[in-house]
Amino acid sequence: MKPKLDVHIRLDAVTAVIFDMDGVIINGMPYHAQAWEETFRTLGLSITPEEVYEREGEAGPAAVQHFLRERGIEASLEDVQALIRKKEIRFREIARVEVFEGVREFLTALHARGKRLALVTGTARQELEISLPQDIQNRFELIITGDRVTRGKPHPEPYLTALQALGLEANQAIVIENAPLGIQSATTAGLRCLAVETSLSCERLTGAERCFPSLRELADFLLETRA
């Protein structure tokens, strides 16, 4: 069953809009999935894109340990880190990350309406610098990367860290996410959350208050919302 679409979120009632990165701002997830698929293949294992999308936003070591345990394998932290490094190398080789259509216009419109903009991602800062164009980085007042927190998504720490840095309460911001663990992180932090189905369908994103087929449609809805 799809999420109910009768929720009214007033843009003028919030001070900040907080974005996830992969799957919301940039179309990087297919390349992450491919890199993981190829990395696991070197171990004689298979992994599907949906499995990767389901764990999106989670800290790398936790996600890898989950994938391995699902296959009956226990690995040391050293082995896990080595696997992550291998995947990151492959990601950089194959990635042709693009900014989603309408992102720049949406961020410009939000800024013009006086909204503070933040980015909360499970991606490490070093990888973000490679993936996210500088002009997009410059649009955000605050960027919280995965290596800035102790407990990543689905724990609320990433979004609580952002709220603290912005000096805001949860009711003063909304979040835009595209993955179950990110939605859980945001809502557990007390934030309202909208979702886009860039990686998983809306049926899989039921934790969000409302789900949209694309960021452009979400932007149209939010920017048209009046008092």
N, C-alpha and C positions, 0 to 999 in steps of 0.2 A: 504494500500500500504506500502511495506517495505521501510525503509530508503535507499537512494541511497548508493551504495557501491563503488563509484568511487573517494572517498576522499582520498587524500594522506597525511598521517601524518608521518613526519620524526622524529624518536626517537632522532637522533643526533642533532635535531634543538631545543630541549627543555632541560632545566636544571633539572626539577623535574616532578615526576609522583605522582599525588594525588589520593588516593583510598577512596571510601566509604567502610564501613565495612560489615554490614549485606547484604547478597546477592552478595557480591563481594569477600570478604576475607573469611567469615564464612557463613555456611548454617544455620543461625538462624531464618530466617523469618517464616518458617512453625511452629516453636514453639511459636513465637510471635502471629501468627494468631490463633493458638489453644488456647493460654492463653486468648486472647481477646474474642474468641468465648465462652469459658467456663465462663469468667467473666460476659459477657453480658447476658448469659443464667440465671445467678442468679437474674437478673433484669426482667426476662421474655422477653428478647429481643434477636434477632438473628443478627449475623453479618457474612459476608462471608470472606474467605481469600483474595479474590480480593479487597474488600473494604480496608482491612488492607494494602495490598501491594500498593494500589494507594496512601496512605497517608504516606508511608514509608519515614523516614527521618525527618518528621515534628515533632516539639516539642510535647511531650506527651499531655499536656493540650489542645493545639489547635486541635490535632487530635481527642481527646475524645469529645470535644465540637462539632466538626464537625459531628462525628458519632451520637451524641445524637440529635443534631438539625435536622439531616436527618430523625430522628424518632419522630420529634415534641416535643422534650424534652429540656427544659432549665434547666441547673444545675449550682449551685454555684461552685466557684473555690475549696472550701473545699470538696464538693461532688466529683468533678472531681479528685482531688488529692487522695481521698480515693479510688476511682475506680482504679486509676493508681497503687496505692500501692497493691491493691488486685491482679491486673493482674501481677505485678512484682513478687509477692510471688508465684503465680501459675507458671509463666515462670521458675523460679528457680527450682521448683519441677519437671517439665517435660522436661526441655531442655537437650538435648544431642548434643550440638553444635559441629560441625566438621568443620575443615578448608577445603576449596574446594581443589580438586585435582590440583596440579601444582602450588599452591600459593607460597610455599617456594622456589621452583625452579625459578619462575618468579621474585620474590623479589631479590633472589641471583644474577640472571642474570642482572637485572637493576642496582643493586649496583656495580657489576663488570664493568659496562659500565659508572660508575661515576655519575649515576642519584641520585638525592636527593629524598627521599621517605617521604610522609606525608599521614596521615589518617584523614579524616573528616567525623564524624558520628553524627547522632542525638542522639545516645545512651549516657546516663549519664556515668560519669567516673566510678562510683561504679559498674554499670552493665557491663561496658566494662571489668573491672578487672576480673569479673566472666566468661565472654564469650570468651575473646580473650587470647589464650595461650601466656605466657610471652615471649617465643622465637620469636613469631610473633611481639609482641609489641616492642621488642628490635630492630627490623629491621627498625622501623620508626624514623626518626629524629624528627618528630613533630606529635602530636596527638591532634586534636581539637574535644572535646566531646560536646554533646548538652548543658551541663550545663556551658560551657565556653562562650557561646554567648547569647545575649539578644533575637535575632530573628533567629529562626531556618529555615531550608529549608522549603519552596522554596525561602525564602529571600536569597540574595547573601552573607549576613554577614558571614556565616561559611567559605565559600571559600575565601572571602576577608580577613578574619582574618588569615587564613592559609598563604595567599600570603604575608601579612604584616609581619607575624612572620618569614617567610622564606626570606624576603627581596627581593622578586621577583615581576616582572610584569606579567600580565595575559598571555602574549605571550611566557613566559618562562616555562610554565607548561601545562600539560594535565591532565584531570580527567577521572577516570573510575568509572562509576555509573551503577545502575540497576533499578532505579525508576524515574518516571516522575518528582517528586518534587526535587529530587537530581539533575537531569539533568537541570531543570530550575534554580536551585540555582547556579550551575556551569556556565551555559551559560550567565546568567544575570551578573555574576561577570566578564564576558569577556573571560572565559576559553573555550578551545576546549574540547569536551567530547566524549568519547567512551562508549558504553553500552554493558552489557551482559544480556541475557534474562533468568536469573535464577528464577525470580519471575513472571514477566510479559513478554508477547511476544514482539518481535521487533516492531510489529505494534503499540504497546502502548508506544514505546520509541522513537518516531519520532523526539524528540528534540535533540537527539544525532547525531553526524556526521556519525557514523557508528555503527552497532549493530552486536553482535556475539552470537552464541548459547551457548558458554561457555567461561570462563576465559582462559582456555588453548588455544582455537582458537584465542582469542584476543591477547594473549601473543605471539603466533607463528607469527601472522601478524605484531605486533609491533617490535618484536626482529629481524625479517627478513627485516624490512624497512631500507634501506641504503640511503646514500646521493645520 
